[in-house]
Amino acid sequence: MLVEQSMLALLHTFEVSARHLSFTKAAEELFLTQGAISQRIRRLEELLKFKLFIRLTRKLVLTPEGEQLLQALTSSLQQINEVIEDIRFNELRGMLCIGLPPAFGQLWLMPRLTSFKTLYRSLDLLFYGQHGLPNFETEPVDMAVYYGNASLPHLHSWPLLEEWLVPVCSPEYAASHFRNQLPTCSDDCLADESVWHSLSGKDKMDLRKCSLLHCTESLEQFDFGYEWQHWSQATGVALPHTNRKYVFNQHAMALEAAKHGMGLAMGRWYLAMPAVLRGELVIPVDYKIPSGMGYQLFCSREHVQRPRYQAFAQWLQRTIDEWLEIKEASLSAAHPFISSDH
């Protein structure tokens, strides 16, 4: 449709005129006469076959079609300016806004950000704590980590981690609620079977005396007990129905409550693992199952090839892969994953 070489010039004239709602001010900005501006707008309307302005005595008013075209042009010109800046500075500078689930950001990402800072000294990061996925068209977020299992074909995604669920509590809580006492764990005792398998017989399956800690972070669409119910169905371990319950909307708070002896929390393994390695939490009921959810990094498809987006995505994937290789190797022999069909 837009076949004339002058079309871009005509659209530019329209954008300036619509921004000022004045042919006179548009003429001043473009160093043209008011008559030339009026002639260009008239020619553009002929090509488009619809009116862009309502010409009143002392002012201009955009038609609905003109409003739509201005909105599209504003967005397009912004993207063009961004591409020019990307090319000029190789884009690895400026600001990248990242949406994060609070627990993933606090417990996993923050301790590892120094390596990103070392690699990309001119690229600043701005983080937003978010439980769900943002609307990239209306919210000031460039990329977002999302915990769930959503398929969103209108967005580009990088898979990061498939999460697991495992009950965790403090060593003292395990000692007082289960038959065998659990020692406090450290890196040197990870291979000690007594740390991981100190419960036996019926006591290993008996949660009747336990207070369950529930987390709803990123699961607001489900019942507050969703993760415990999923774990119970997968393992066949019955849950207490009458015991007191504590519910947290952030996973880090649930884990902190577990550290202080409040009860047995359903831990998301990659978030709870650091506390387990430090001995602050133990795994008294030795059943780990896939959560059916994972972490993904999303962005708008139109930005996926931009260098700064690629830089953050590739760094995050690489950092996760290297961390998994080190941490899981130290745990796999003593504490293998248990599948959901156990």
C-alpha positions in Angstrom: 0.0 0.0 0.0 2.7 2.5 1.0 4.5 2.6 -2.3 5.6 6.2 -2.7 9.1 7.1 -1.7 7.8 10.2 -0.1 5.5 8.3 2.3 8.0 8.4 5.2 8.3 12.1 4.8 4.6 12.5 4.8 4.2 10.3 7.9 6.9 12.3 9.7 5.0 15.5 8.8 1.8 14.0 10.2 3.5 12.9 13.4 4.9 16.4 14.1 1.6 18.0 13.3 -0.3 15.6 15.4 2.1 16.1 18.3 1.6 19.8 18.2 -2.0 19.8 16.9 -0.8 22.8 14.9 0.4 23.2 11.3 2.1 26.4 12.3 4.2 24.8 15.0 4.9 21.8 12.8 6.2 24.2 10.1 8.5 25.8 12.6 9.9 22.5 13.7 10.4 21.2 10.2 11.6 24.5 8.7 8.7 24.6 6.2 5.8 26.9 5.4 2.4 26.3 6.9 1.1 25.9 3.4 3.6 23.2 2.7 2.6 21.3 5.9 -1.1 21.6 4.9 -0.3 20.3 1.4 1.6 17.3 2.7 -1.2 16.3 5.1 -3.7 16.6 2.4 -1.6 14.4 0.1 -1.2 11.8 2.9 -5.0 11.7 3.4 -5.4 11.1 -0.3 -3.0 8.2 -0.2 -4.5 6.7 2.9 -8.1 7.3 1.8 -9.2 8.6 5.3 -9.1 11.9 7.1 -6.5 12.5 9.8 -7.5 15.9 11.2 -10.7 17.8 11.8 -9.8 21.4 10.9 -11.6 23.8 13.2 -11.3 27.6 13.1 -8.5 27.9 15.7 -7.2 24.4 16.2 -6.8 20.9 14.9 -8.4 17.8 16.3 -7.3 14.3 15.4 -9.9 11.9 13.9 -10.2 8.4 15.4 -8.2 7.1 12.5 -5.6 9.8 13.1 -5.4 8.8 16.8 -4.7 5.2 15.8 -2.0 6.2 13.3 -0.3 8.5 15.7 -0.2 5.8 18.4 1.4 3.4 15.9 3.9 6.0 14.6 4.9 7.0 18.1 5.7 3.4 19.0 7.5 2.8 15.7 9.6 5.9 16.0 10.5 4.9 19.6 11.7 1.5 18.4 13.7 3.1 15.5 15.4 5.4 17.9 16.2 2.5 20.2 17.7 0.5 17.3 19.8 3.6 16.3 21.1 3.8 19.9 21.7 0.0 19.9 23.8 0.3 16.8 25.7 3.4 18.0 26.6 2.0 21.4 26.4 -1.8 20.6 23.5 -1.6 23.1 25.4 -3.0 26.0 24.9 0.1 28.1 21.9 1.9 29.5 19.1 0.3 31.6 17.4 -3.1 31.4 14.3 -3.6 33.6 13.8 -7.1 34.9 10.7 -8.5 36.6 11.4 -11.2 39.2 9.5 -13.5 41.5 10.6 -12.2 44.9 12.0 -15.5 46.2 13.9 -16.3 43.0 15.4 -12.9 43.0 16.3 -12.8 46.7 17.4 -16.4 47.3 18.9 -17.4 43.9 19.7 -14.4 41.6 21.0 -11.7 44.0 24.0 -13.7 45.3 25.2 -14.2 41.7 24.8 -10.8 40.2 28.4 -9.7 40.8 29.5 -11.9 37.8 27.0 -10.0 35.5 28.3 -6.7 36.8 31.9 -7.8 36.0 31.0 -8.8 32.4 28.7 -5.8 31.6 30.0 -2.7 33.4 28.0 -0.3 31.3 24.6 -2.1 31.4 22.5 -1.2 34.4 19.7 -3.4 35.8 16.5 -2.3 37.4 14.6 -5.1 39.2 10.8 -5.3 40.0 9.5 -7.9 42.4 6.5 -9.5 40.7 4.5 -12.6 41.4 3.0 -13.0 37.9 4.0 -12.1 34.4 3.9 -8.4 33.5 2.1 -6.8 30.6 5.1 -5.8 28.5 3.0 -3.2 26.6 1.8 -1.3 29.6 4.4 -1.9 32.4 8.0 -0.6 32.5 9.5 -4.1 32.3 11.8 -5.3 29.5 12.2 -8.9 30.6 10.7 -11.1 33.3 11.4 -14.3 35.1 8.1 -16.2 35.6 7.4 -19.3 37.7 4.7 -21.5 36.3 3.9 -23.7 33.3 2.2 -21.2 31.0 2.6 -21.4 27.2 2.6 -17.9 25.8 3.3 -18.0 22.1 3.0 -14.2 21.7 6.2 -13.8 23.9 9.7 -15.2 23.5 10.8 -17.4 26.3 14.1 -19.0 27.5 13.6 -22.1 29.7 15.7 -21.8 32.9 14.9 -24.5 35.6 12.3 -27.2 36.1 11.5 -27.0 39.8 11.1 -29.8 42.4 9.2 -29.9 45.7 10.7 -31.2 48.9 9.6 -30.8 52.6 12.1 -28.9 54.7 12.3 -27.8 58.3 14.9 -26.9 60.9 17.1 -29.6 62.4 15.6 -28.9 65.8 12.0 -29.2 64.5 12.9 -32.5 62.9 14.4 -33.8 66.1 11.4 -32.9 68.1 8.7 -34.2 65.7 10.3 -37.4 64.3 11.8 -40.4 66.0 15.5 -39.9 65.1 17.4 -36.7 65.7 18.9 -35.0 62.7 22.3 -33.5 63.0 23.0 -30.0 61.8 24.3 -30.3 58.2 27.3 -28.7 56.7 29.2 -29.1 53.5 31.4 -31.8 55.1 28.5 -33.9 56.2 26.4 -33.9 52.9 27.5 -37.4 52.1 26.5 -38.7 55.6 23.4 -40.9 55.1 22.1 -40.0 58.6 21.5 -36.5 57.4 19.2 -37.5 54.6 17.8 -40.8 55.7 17.6 -40.5 59.5 13.9 -41.3 59.6 12.6 -44.9 59.2 9.5 -47.0 59.4 6.1 -45.5 59.9 7.6 -42.3 61.5 9.0 -41.4 58.1 5.5 -41.1 56.7 3.7 -39.7 59.7 3.0 -35.9 59.5 0.1 -35.9 61.9 2.0 -33.9 64.6 3.5 -31.4 62.1 2.4 -27.9 61.4 2.5 -27.4 57.6 3.8 -24.1 56.2 2.1 -23.1 52.9 3.4 -20.7 50.2 1.2 -19.0 47.6 3.9 -17.1 45.7 3.2 -17.2 42.0 0.3 -19.6 42.7 -2.4 -17.1 43.5 -4.7 -18.9 41.1 -4.6 -22.1 43.2 -5.8 -23.0 46.7 -3.2 -22.1 49.4 -2.4 -25.8 50.0 -1.7 -26.5 46.3 1.9 -27.6 46.6 1.4 -29.8 49.6 -1.6 -31.5 47.9 0.4 -32.0 44.8 3.3 -33.6 46.8 0.8 -35.7 48.8 -0.9 -37.1 45.6 2.5 -37.9 44.0 4.1 -39.6 47.1 1.0 -41.2 48.7 1.9 -39.6 52.1 -1.2 -38.5 53.9 -1.4 -34.9 55.1 -2.9 -33.8 58.5 -6.2 -32.0 58.1 -6.8 -30.6 61.5 -3.4 -29.2 62.4 -2.7 -25.4 62.5 -1.7 -23.9 59.2 0.5 -21.0 58.4 0.3 -19.4 54.9 2.9 -17.0 53.3 2.7 -15.2 50.0 6.5 -15.2 49.6 8.6 -18.3 49.5 11.5 -16.7 51.3 9.2 -16.0 54.3 8.0 -19.6 54.4 11.6 -20.9 54.4 12.6 -18.3 57.1 9.7 -19.5 59.3 10.8 -23.1 58.8 14.4 -22.2 59.9 12.9 -20.9 63.1 11.0 -24.0 63.9 7.5 -22.9 62.9 6.8 -26.2 61.0 7.4 -28.2 57.9 7.6 -26.1 54.7 7.1 -27.3 51.2 10.3 -26.1 49.7 11.0 -25.3 46.1 14.2 -27.2 45.8 16.4 -24.7 43.9 15.4 -22.0 46.4 15.7 -24.1 49.5 19.0 -25.8 48.5 21.3 -23.1 49.8 19.8 -23.2 53.2 20.0 -27.0 53.2 23.7 -26.9 52.2 24.3 -24.4 55.1 22.6 -26.7 57.5 19.8 -24.2 58.3 17.2 -26.6 56.9 17.0 -30.4 56.6 14.9 -32.8 54.6 13.2 -35.1 57.2 10.7 -36.7 54.8 12.8 -38.0 51.9 10.5 -37.6 48.9 11.3 -35.0 46.2 9.0 -34.7 43.3 8.8 -32.5 40.1 6.6 -29.5 40.8 5.2 -29.5 37.3 6.4 -25.9 37.0 9.6 -24.1 36.3 11.3 -20.8 35.8 11.3 -19.1 32.4 12.6 -15.8 31.2 10.2 -13.9 28.9 10.4 -10.8 26.7 8.4 -9.4 23.8 9.3 -11.1 20.5 10.1 -7.8 18.9 13.1 -7.3 21.3 14.5 -10.8 21.4 17.4 -10.2 19.1 18.5 -7.0 20.8 22.1 -7.4 22.2 21.3 -6.3 25.8 18.4 -8.8 26.0 20.5 -11.6 24.6 23.3 -10.7 27.0 21.2 -11.0 30.1 19.4 -14.2 28.9 22.6 -15.9 27.9 24.3 -14.9 31.1 21.4 -16.2 33.2 21.2 -19.5 31.4 24.9 -20.0 31.6 25.0 -19.2 35.3 22.2 -21.6 36.0 23.9 -24.4 34.0 27.2 -24.0 35.8 25.6 -23.8 39.2 23.5 -26.9 38.6 26.5 -28.9 37.5 28.4 -28.1 40.7 25.6 -28.3 43.2 23.7 -31.3 41.9 27.0 -33.3 41.6 27.6 -32.9 45.3 24.1 -34.1 46.2 23.1 -36.7 43.6 24.8 -39.7 45.2 23.3 -39.0 48.7 20.0 -37.5 47.7 18.7 -38.6 44.3 15.6 -37.1 42.8 12.5 -39.2 43.3 10.0 -39.1 40.4 6.4 -38.3 40.7 5.3 -41.9 39.9 7.0 -43.2 43.1 
